[in-house]
Amino acid sequence: MKYRKFDLKKDKDAVFDILNECGWVHNKKKDRYLNKFLPAANTLVIDVNGQAEVMATSSIGTIRYQDEKLKLSAITGVAASLLARKQGFAGKLTATRLALDAEKGAEVGVLCIFDQGYYNKLGFGNGNYEQIVFITPATLNIKRKPKTPVRLTEKDYKKIHKNRVNRLPNHCAVTLPEYTTQVELGEKDKQMGFGYFDENGNLTHHVWLHGKGKEQGPLWVQWLAYENLDQLMDLLAFLKSFEEQFLLIKFVEPSLINMQDFIEKPFLIKGMTRKAEHQNYINSSAYWQLRILNLQKCMKKTHLNCEDFSFNLQLSDPIGKFIPEDIKWRGIAGDYIVTLGQDSSAKKGKQEGLPTLKASVNAITRMWFGIMSASTLVYSDGIKAPDELLKKLDKAFLLPESHVDWGF
Ligand SMILES: CC(C)(COP(=O)(O)OP(=O)(O)OC[C@H]1O[C@@H](n2cnc3c(N)ncnc32)[C@H](O)[C@@H]1OP(=O)(O)O)[C@@H](O)C(=O)NCCC(=O)NCCS
């Protein structure tokens, strides 16, 4: 398998065909993902019969681990044309992209899944459930009067991106580069943005919406950005102000709150709108996955509220067999001595007398982010450890909920 860098001039027609066959892209000239995003991102292709038939791309950003920031490789697209399926190309190219990013310093990898199982083979494990909220704005229980915002357009992309970067942080929050924001702003006839500025001209909170031009909605909140929860209340009050016209707004539940606390009679409305066009409900799924790419660096930035304890980790990582021979980074499988506490660490080797945890990188990543407890991972992901160690791990990783709060 030979991979190479994407070249817009040379590969535009071929990559358009790949993306068009996937149903993602319909306009070769104007599509922003093809013409703006892929050239700015780290895009690789594989040729079959002399032209690109498979692509995988990543964007380098950050992911928060409590108050620390880690270097992130976000896989922001994987696709194979209809003639290049089931040859192993797509999986290998994704692994190649991750390996090259890991060599350049990425500490964690993240991606959205088309289904569960495929990326598990590359060491990824399920993230937290995200709640997708479908509500009629009239049911929002927000008492404050809406403030009049300023209209935002694509031209404001720098301010919009800065506000997203400076948003109220939460555990596991992802931030990607400016081009990822800019590319999302391009559909003038369907999108609109509204925001609030402080006296120094800084955008402090805003909402970016999709669904313009439909009399009763639905409106899709592409993102909300705010520096504190009071500003989130401003944004919810603003969305409620649409209540005379729009029947449905959809959004991913903001981290740190439960939307149900802000909905009037949620069960009554859910029952009354059951099977209706504008059904009100909250739906959850784990649609993103992540994996550790550098265990030592991740542990160095891990500060836990527990007494120090150490164990031997026998770590397996399935990604190596998907990576071409010419790349040095082949995953993180191996033996480590891990110490957890205020200042955690992982170093290569084994120490006699310590208990042993046997786990895959998929499972360790989930435990480390606090997504699933060690005791549960015994059954869901097949990890093995003495009971006493499992109990210590369960307590050590009682962390806030993980939410990525960024589309990719
Ligand atoms: C997703 C996509 C890239 C996969 O392409 P592909 O050519 O089937 O992938 P690969 O050849 O690398 O892998 C195929 C293998 O994965 C397996 N697989 C597929 N889905 C799986 C799942 N959910 N769980 C476990 N294994 C899975 C297949 O059974 C096959 O196994 P085999 O090698 O033992 O026969 C392709 O279907 C595509 O381009 N889809 C449209 C765009 C898209 O959805 N991209 C993904 C965005 S997250």
The ligand as an ORCA input file, in Angstrom:
! r2SCAN-3c Opt
* xyz 0 1
  C     -16.057      3.638      6.166
  C     -15.300      3.186      4.940
  C     -14.144      4.137      4.710
  C     -14.799      1.776      5.173
  O     -14.204      1.334      4.002
  P     -13.808     -0.187      3.767
  O     -13.156     -0.248      2.438
  O     -14.966     -1.071      4.019
  O     -12.749     -0.410      4.963
  P     -11.550     -1.427      5.139
  O     -11.262     -2.166      3.896
  O     -10.451     -0.695      5.787
  O     -12.122     -2.417      6.256
  C     -13.054     -3.372      5.962
  C     -13.190     -4.315      7.147
  O     -13.792     -3.627      8.235
  C     -14.869     -4.392      8.724
  N     -15.875     -3.532      9.309
  C     -16.668     -2.619      8.725
  N     -17.496     -2.095      9.622
  C     -17.218     -2.672     10.802
  C     -17.755     -2.547     12.102
  N     -18.707     -1.679     12.367
  N     -17.229     -3.305     13.077
  C     -16.234     -4.176     12.843
  N     -15.674     -4.352     11.617
  C     -16.183     -3.593     10.616
  C     -15.386     -5.120      7.494
  O     -16.163     -6.221      7.848
  C     -14.076     -5.511      6.829
  O     -13.547     -6.625      7.492
  P     -12.572     -7.687      6.741
  O     -11.323     -6.926      6.407
  O     -12.336     -8.729      7.779
  O     -13.315     -8.130      5.540
  C     -16.237      3.178      3.689
  O     -17.357      2.369      3.956
  C     -16.711      4.567      3.291
  O     -16.005      5.288      2.594
  N     -17.939      4.944      3.715
  C     -18.527      6.232      3.398
  C     -17.849      7.361      4.143
  C     -17.819      7.129      5.650
  O     -18.833      6.823      6.277
  N     -16.627      7.308      6.246
  C     -16.392      7.081      7.669
  C     -16.604      8.285      8.436
  S     -16.474      7.978     10.181
*
